[in-house]
Amino acid sequence: MKNDSIVGTYDYVSWENRHESGAITYPLGPDAIGVISYSPDGFVFVHIMANNRNKHSLSDLFSGKNYEIKNSATTHISCCGTYEIIENEIIHHVSVSSEQRRNWEFKNGNLMLSAQVLQVGNEKVGAYLIWKRAKSRT
């Protein structure tokens, strides 16, 4: 199903994981940054990273100390692929990962994506990502 209302680019607002216990955590910190974009031809890309990440001590992005490499891998999420919309669900068919199904809605002018309840460790967690439409840069 085509839904042109979602087409566009959005700036990251927040990502909350809401735990069964009532705790709320921010996987990449409360001040993470990012962008998601849905194109009219059916492609999606998303980048989210912790704000103020530590830089590698070397300028070579493919080398570094073990803790630098681990930090890079655990403070950034990036994926791309195609998407389709079925009613209130958006499915990201990610090129290098399994598909991602999210509920979607516009709430208070923002795009809200939420994941079905996920098992994280010994607890069930609901993931909620909020995006605001990016202002045109042209």
ROSE-4610 file (N, C-alpha, C; in Angstrom, 1 decimal, always signed):
// ROSE-4610
residu = [M/M/M/K/K/K/N/N/N/D/D/D/S/S/S/I/I/I/V/V/V/G/G/G/T/T/T/Y/Y/Y/D/D/D/Y/Y/Y/V/V/V/S/S/S/W/W/W/E/E/E/N/N/N/R/R/R/H/H/H/E/E/E/S/S/S/G/G/G/A/A/A/I/I/I/T/T/T/Y/Y/Y/P/P/P/L/L/L/G/G/G/P/P/P/D/D/D/A/A/A/I/I/I/G/G/G/V/V/V/I/I/I/S/S/S/Y/Y/Y/S/S/S/P/P/P/D/D/D/G/G/G/F/F/F/V/V/V/F/F/F/V/V/V/H/H/H/I/I/I/M/M/M/A/A/A/N/N/N/N/N/N/R/R/R/N/N/N/K/K/K/H/H/H/S/S/S/L/L/L/S/S/S/D/D/D/L/L/L/F/F/F/S/S/S/G/G/G/K/K/K/N/N/N/Y/Y/Y/E/E/E/I/I/I/K/K/K/N/N/N/S/S/S/A/A/A/T/T/T/T/T/T/H/H/H/I/I/I/S/S/S/C/C/C/C/C/C/G/G/G/T/T/T/Y/Y/Y/E/E/E/I/I/I/I/I/I/E/E/E/N/N/N/E/E/E/I/I/I/I/I/I/H/H/H/H/H/H/V/V/V/S/S/S/V/V/V/S/S/S/S/S/S/E/E/E/Q/Q/Q/R/R/R/R/R/R/N/N/N/W/W/W/E/E/E/F/F/F/K/K/K/N/N/N/G/G/G/N/N/N/L/L/L/M/M/M/L/L/L/S/S/S/A/A/A/Q/Q/Q/V/V/V/L/L/L/Q/Q/Q/V/V/V/G/G/G/N/N/N/E/E/E/K/K/K/V/V/V/G/G/G/A/A/A/Y/Y/Y/L/L/L/I/I/I/W/W/W/K/K/K/R/R/R/A/A/A/K/K/K/S/S/S/R/R/R/T/T/T]
num = [1/1/1/2/2/2/3/3/3/4/4/4/5/5/5/6/6/6/7/7/7/8/8/8/9/9/9/10/10/10/11/11/11/12/12/12/13/13/13/14/14/14/15/15/15/16/16/16/17/17/17/18/18/18/19/19/19/20/20/20/21/21/21/22/22/22/23/23/23/24/24/24/25/25/25/26/26/26/27/27/27/28/28/28/29/29/29/30/30/30/31/31/31/32/32/32/33/33/33/34/34/34/35/35/35/36/36/36/37/37/37/38/38/38/39/39/39/40/40/40/41/41/41/42/42/42/43/43/43/44/44/44/45/45/45/46/46/46/47/47/47/48/48/48/49/49/49/50/50/50/51/51/51/52/52/52/53/53/53/54/54/54/55/55/55/56/56/56/57/57/57/58/58/58/59/59/59/60/60/60/61/61/61/62/62/62/63/63/63/64/64/64/65/65/65/66/66/66/67/67/67/68/68/68/69/69/69/70/70/70/71/71/71/72/72/72/73/73/73/74/74/74/75/75/75/76/76/76/77/77/77/78/78/78/79/79/79/80/80/80/81/81/81/82/82/82/83/83/83/84/84/84/85/85/85/86/86/86/87/87/87/88/88/88/89/89/89/90/90/90/91/91/91/92/92/92/93/93/93/94/94/94/95/95/95/96/96/96/97/97/97/98/98/98/99/99/99/100/100/100/101/101/101/102/102/102/103/103/103/104/104/104/105/105/105/106/106/106/107/107/107/108/108/108/109/109/109/110/110/110/111/111/111/112/112/112/113/113/113/114/114/114/115/115/115/116/116/116/117/117/117/118/118/118/119/119/119/120/120/120/121/121/121/122/122/122/123/123/123/124/124/124/125/125/125/126/126/126/127/127/127/128/128/128/129/129/129/130/130/130/131/131/131/132/132/132/133/133/133/134/134/134/135/135/135/136/136/136/137/137/137/138/138/138]
x = [+0.8/+0.0/+0.9/+0.6/+1.3/+0.7/+1.6/+1.1/+2.1/+1.7/+2.7/+2.9/+2.0/+2.1/+3.4/+4.0/+5.2/+6.5/+6.4/+7.5/+8.2/+9.5/+10.2/+11.4/+12.1/+13.2/+12.9/+13.2/+12.9/+14.2/+14.3/+15.3/+14.9/+15.9/+15.7/+15.3/+14.3/+13.9/+14.2/+13.8/+14.2/+13.9/+14.6/+14.3/+14.3/+13.1/+12.9/+12.6/+13.2/+12.8/+12.1/+10.8/+9.9/+9.9/+10.4/+10.5/+9.3/+9.1/+8.0/+8.0/+9.2/+9.3/+8.9/+8.7/+8.4/+9.6/+10.7/+12.0/+11.9/+12.5/+12.7/+14.2/+14.7/+16.1/+16.3/+17.4/+17.7/+19.0/+18.8/+19.8/+21.1/+21.0/+22.1/+22.3/+21.7/+21.7/+20.6/+20.3/+19.1/+19.3/+20.6/+20.9/+21.4/+21.0/+21.5/+21.0/+21.6/+21.3/+21.0/+20.3/+20.0/+19.1/+18.9/+18.0/+17.4/+16.1/+15.5/+14.8/+14.9/+14.3/+13.5/+12.3/+11.5/+11.3/+11.8/+11.7/+10.4/+10.0/+8.8/+8.9/+10.1/+10.3/+10.4/+10.2/+10.1/+11.4/+12.3/+13.6/+13.6/+14.2/+14.4/+15.8/+16.3/+17.6/+17.5/+18.2/+18.2/+19.6/+20.0/+21.3/+20.9/+21.4/+21.2/+22.5/+23.0/+24.3/+24.3/+25.0/+25.2/+25.9/+25.5/+26.0/+27.4/+28.3/+29.7/+30.4/+30.3/+31.1/+32.6/+33.3/+34.7/+35.3/+36.3/+36.9/+38.1/+38.4/+39.6/+40.8/+41.8/+43.1/+43.9/+43.5/+44.1/+43.1/+43.5/+42.6/+42.0/+42.5/+42.1/+40.8/+39.7/+38.4/+38.4/+39.2/+39.2/+40.2/+40.8/+41.8/+41.5/+42.3/+42.1/+42.3/+42.2/+42.3/+41.0/+41.1/+39.8/+38.7/+39.0/+37.9/+37.3/+38.1/+37.6/+36.7/+37.1/+36.3/+34.9/+35.0/+33.8/+32.9/+33.4/+32.7/+32.0/+32.7/+32.1/+30.9/+31.1/+30.0/+28.8/+29.0/+27.9/+27.2/+27.7/+27.1/+26.5/+26.3/+25.8/+24.9/+23.8/+22.9/+22.7/+22.8/+22.6/+22.1/+21.0/+20.5/+19.8/+19.6/+18.8/+18.2/+17.3/+16.6/+15.3/+14.3/+13.0/+12.0/+10.8/+9.8/+8.4/+7.5/+6.1/+5.2/+4.0/+3.1/+1.9/+1.5/+0.2/-0.6/-1.6/-2.4/-1.5/-1.5/-0.6/+0.7/+1.1/+2.4/+3.3/+4.6/+5.6/+6.6/+6.9/+7.9/+9.2/+10.3/+11.6/+12.2/+12.4/+13.1/+14.5/+15.3/+16.6/+17.6/+18.4/+19.3/+20.3/+20.8/+21.8/+21.3/+20.0/+19.5/+18.1/+17.5/+16.1/+15.2/+14.0/+13.0/+12.7/+12.3/+11.9/+10.4/+9.6/+8.2/+8.0/+7.3/+7.1/+5.6/+5.0/+3.7/+4.1/+3.3/+3.6/+2.4/+2.6/+1.5/+2.1/+1.4/+1.8/+1.1/+1.9/+1.4/+2.0/+1.2/+1.7/+2.6/+2.3/+3.2/+4.4/+4.7/+5.9/+5.5/+6.5/+6.4/+6.8/+5.9/+6.3/+6.3/+7.4/+7.6/+7.7/+7.0/+7.1/+7.2/+8.1/+8.3/+7.4/+7.0/+6.3/+7.2/+6.6/+7.3/+8.4/+9.7/+10.8/+11.3/+11.9/+12.6/+14.0/+14.4/+15.7/+16.2/+17.1/+17.5/+16.3/+16.0/+14.9/+13.6/+13.6/+12.5/+11.9/+10.6/+10.0/+10.1/+10.4/+10.7/+10.0/+9.3/+8.7/+9.6/+9.9/+10.8/+10.0/+10.2/+9.5/+10.5/+10.4/+11.3/+10.4/+10.9/+10.1/+11.0/+10.4/+11.1/+10.3/+10.9/+10.2/+10.6/+9.7/+10.0/+11.1/+12.1/+13.3/+12.9/+13.4/+13.2/+14.0/+13.5/+14.2/+15.5/+16.6/+17.9/+18.2/+17.2/+17.5/+16.8]
y = [-1.2/+0.0/+1.2/+2.2/+3.4/+4.4/+5.2/+6.2/+7.4/+8.4/+9.5/+10.4/+10.3/+11.2/+10.9/+9.7/+9.5/+9.9/+10.1/+10.4/+11.7/+11.6/+12.8/+12.4/+13.4/+13.1/+13.7/+13.0/+13.3/+13.3/+14.3/+14.4/+13.6/+13.0/+12.2/+13.0/+12.6/+13.3/+12.4/+11.1/+10.3/+8.8/+8.0/+6.5/+6.1/+5.7/+5.2/+3.7/+2.9/+1.5/+1.5/+1.1/+1.0/-0.4/-0.6/-1.9/-2.3/-3.6/-4.2/-3.7/-3.5/-3.1/-1.6/-0.9/+0.5/+1.4/+0.8/+1.6/+2.1/+3.3/+3.8/+4.0/+3.4/+3.5/+4.1/+4.7/+5.3/+4.6/+3.7/+2.8/+3.5/+4.7/+5.5/+6.8/+6.9/+8.1/+9.0/+9.9/+10.8/+11.9/+12.1/+13.1/+12.6/+11.4/+10.8/+11.7/+11.5/+12.3/+11.3/+11.7/+10.8/+11.4/+10.6/+11.0/+9.7/+9.8/+8.7/+9.4/+8.7/+9.2/+8.1/+8.5/+7.6/+8.3/+7.6/+8.2/+7.8/+8.6/+8.3/+7.0/+6.6/+5.3/+4.1/+4.2/+3.1/+2.7/+3.6/+3.3/+4.0/+3.4/+4.0/+3.9/+5.0/+4.9/+5.5/+5.0/+5.5/+5.4/+6.5/+6.6/+7.2/+6.5/+7.0/+6.7/+7.7/+7.5/+8.3/+7.8/+8.5/+9.9/+10.9/+12.2/+12.3/+13.0/+13.2/+11.9/+11.0/+9.7/+10.0/+9.1/+9.2/+9.0/+9.8/+9.6/+8.6/+7.9/+7.0/+7.8/+7.2/+7.8/+7.9/+7.1/+7.1/+7.7/+8.2/+8.7/+7.6/+6.4/+5.3/+4.7/+4.9/+4.4/+2.9/+2.1/+0.7/+0.1/+0.9/+0.3/+1.1/+0.8/+1.4/+0.4/+0.9/+0.0/-0.7/-1.9/-2.7/-1.9/-1.2/-0.4/+0.6/+1.2/+2.2/+1.5/+0.4/-0.4/-0.8/-1.3/-1.7/-0.5/+0.7/+1.9/+2.3/+2.2/+2.6/+1.7/+0.4/-0.6/-0.5/-0.1/-0.1/+1.3/+2.3/+3.6/+4.2/+3.3/+3.7/+2.6/+3.0/+2.1/+2.7/+1.9/+2.4/+1.3/+1.5/+0.5/+1.2/+0.4/+1.0/-0.2/+0.1/-0.9/-0.3/-1.1/-0.7/-0.7/-0.1/-0.2/-0.4/-0.9/-1.0/-0.7/-0.2/+0.2/-0.7/-1.3/-2.1/-1.5/-0.7/+0.0/+0.8/+0.5/+1.3/+0.6/-0.3/-1.0/-0.6/-0.3/+0.0/-1.1/-1.7/-2.8/-2.3/-2.3/-2.0/-3.3/-3.5/-4.6/-4.2/-4.5/-4.0/-4.9/-4.3/-5.0/-6.0/-5.6/-6.4/-7.0/-7.0/-7.5/-8.1/-8.6/-9.1/-7.9/-8.1/-7.0/-6.5/-5.2/-4.6/-4.1/-4.6/-4.2/-3.2/-2.1/-1.0/-0.5/-0.2/+0.5/+2.0/+2.7/+4.1/+4.9/+6.2/+7.1/+8.5/+9.5/+10.9/+11.3/+11.8/+12.3/+13.6/+14.6/+16.0/+16.5/+16.1/+16.6/+15.8/+14.8/+14.0/+12.6/+11.9/+10.5/+9.7/+8.8/+7.9/+6.4/+5.8/+4.4/+3.6/+2.5/+1.7/+0.2/-0.5/-1.9/-2.7/-3.9/-4.8/-5.1/-5.6/-5.9/-6.9/-6.5/-7.4/-8.0/-9.1/-9.7/-9.2/-8.5/-8.0/-8.5/-9.5/-10.2/-10.9/-10.6/-11.3/-10.5/-9.4/-8.5/-8.2/-7.9/-7.5/-5.9/-5.5/-4.0/-3.6/-2.4/-1.8/-0.7/-0.6/+0.5/+1.6/+2.8/+4.0/+5.0/+5.2/+6.2/+7.3/+8.6/+9.7/+10.6/+11.0/+11.8/+13.0/+14.2/+15.4/+15.6/+16.1/+16.3/+17.3/+17.0/+17.9/+19.1/+20.2/+21.4/+21.3/+21.7/+21.6/+22.4/+21.8/+22.5/+23.1/+23.2/+23.8/+25.2]
z = [+0.0/+0.0/+0.0/-0.8/-0.9/+0.0/+0.7/+1.6/+1.5/+0.7/+0.5/+1.7/+2.7/+3.9/+4.6/+4.5/+5.3/+4.5/+3.2/+2.4/+2.9/+3.0/+3.5/+4.4/+4.9/+5.8/+7.2/+8.2/+9.6/+10.4/+11.3/+12.3/+13.5/+14.1/+15.3/+16.5/+17.3/+18.5/+19.7/+19.7/+20.8/+20.5/+21.3/+21.3/+22.7/+23.2/+24.5/+24.4/+25.3/+25.5/+26.9/+26.8/+28.0/+28.4/+29.6/+30.2/+30.9/+31.0/+31.8/+33.2/+33.8/+35.2/+35.3/+34.2/+34.3/+34.0/+34.0/+33.7/+32.2/+32.0/+30.7/+30.4/+29.4/+29.0/+27.6/+27.4/+26.1/+25.5/+24.6/+24.1/+23.7/+23.1/+22.6/+23.4/+24.5/+25.4/+25.1/+26.1/+25.9/+24.9/+24.5/+23.5/+22.2/+21.8/+20.5/+19.4/+18.2/+17.0/+15.9/+14.9/+13.7/+12.7/+11.7/+10.6/+10.0/+9.5/+8.8/+7.6/+6.4/+5.2/+4.4/+4.0/+3.2/+1.8/+0.8/-0.5/-1.2/-2.2/-3.0/-3.8/-4.1/-4.8/-3.9/-2.6/-1.8/-1.0/-0.9/-0.2/+1.2/+2.1/+3.5/+3.9/+4.6/+5.3/+6.6/+7.6/+8.9/+9.5/+10.2/+10.9/+12.3/+13.4/+14.7/+15.4/+16.2/+16.9/+18.2/+19.1/+20.4/+20.1/+20.8/+20.6/+21.2/+20.7/+21.3/+21.4/+20.4/+20.5/+20.5/+21.1/+21.2/+19.8/+19.4/+18.1/+18.3/+17.2/+17.2/+17.3/+17.9/+18.1/+16.8/+15.8/+14.5/+13.5/+12.4/+11.4/+10.5/+10.6/+9.8/+10.5/+9.9/+10.4/+10.6/+9.9/+9.9/+10.8/+11.6/+12.6/+13.9/+14.9/+16.2/+17.3/+18.5/+19.6/+19.8/+20.4/+20.6/+21.2/+22.2/+22.9/+22.0/+21.1/+20.1/+19.1/+18.6/+17.6/+18.3/+19.5/+20.2/+20.4/+20.8/+21.0/+19.7/+18.6/+17.3/+17.0/+17.2/+16.9/+17.8/+19.0/+20.0/+20.2/+19.4/+19.6/+18.3/+17.3/+16.0/+15.4/+14.9/+14.1/+12.8/+11.8/+10.4/+9.6/+8.8/+7.9/+6.7/+5.7/+4.5/+3.8/+3.0/+2.2/+1.6/+1.5/+1.0/+2.1/+1.9/+2.9/+2.2/+3.0/+2.5/+3.7/+3.4/+4.5/+4.3/+5.4/+5.5/+6.7/+6.4/+7.4/+8.3/+9.7/+10.6/+10.9/+10.0/+10.2/+9.0/+9.3/+8.2/+8.4/+7.2/+7.2/+6.5/+7.2/+6.6/+6.2/+4.9/+4.3/+4.2/+5.3/+5.4/+4.6/+3.8/+2.8/+3.5/+4.7/+5.3/+6.7/+6.9/+8.2/+7.9/+9.0/+8.8/+8.7/+8.2/+8.1/+9.5/+9.5/+10.8/+10.6/+11.5/+11.5/+12.6/+12.3/+13.2/+13.0/+14.1/+14.0/+13.8/+13.0/+12.8/+12.9/+13.3/+13.4/+13.5/+13.1/+13.3/+14.6/+15.5/+16.8/+17.2/+17.4/+17.7/+16.6/+15.4/+14.3/+14.1/+14.9/+14.8/+14.3/+13.6/+13.2/+14.4/+14.8/+15.9/+15.4/+15.5/+15.2/+16.5/+16.6/+17.8/+17.4/+18.1/+17.8/+18.7/+18.2/+19.1/+20.3/+21.3/+22.5/+22.2/+22.6/+22.3/+23.6/+23.5/+24.7/+24.8/+25.8/+26.0/+27.4/+27.3/+28.6/+29.1/+30.4/+31.1/+31.1/+30.3/+30.4/+29.0/+29.0/+27.7/+27.7/+26.4/+26.2/+25.0/+25.1/+23.9/+23.5/+22.2/+21.6/+21.0/+21.3/+20.7/+20.2/+18.9/+18.2/+17.7/+18.0/+17.6/+16.7/+15.6/+14.6/+14.2/+14.0/+13.5/+12.1/+11.3/+9.8/+9.7/+9.0/+8.8/+7.9/+8.2/+7.4/+6.1/+5.0/+3.7/+3.8/+3.3/+3.4/+2.0/+1.1/-0.2/-0.3]
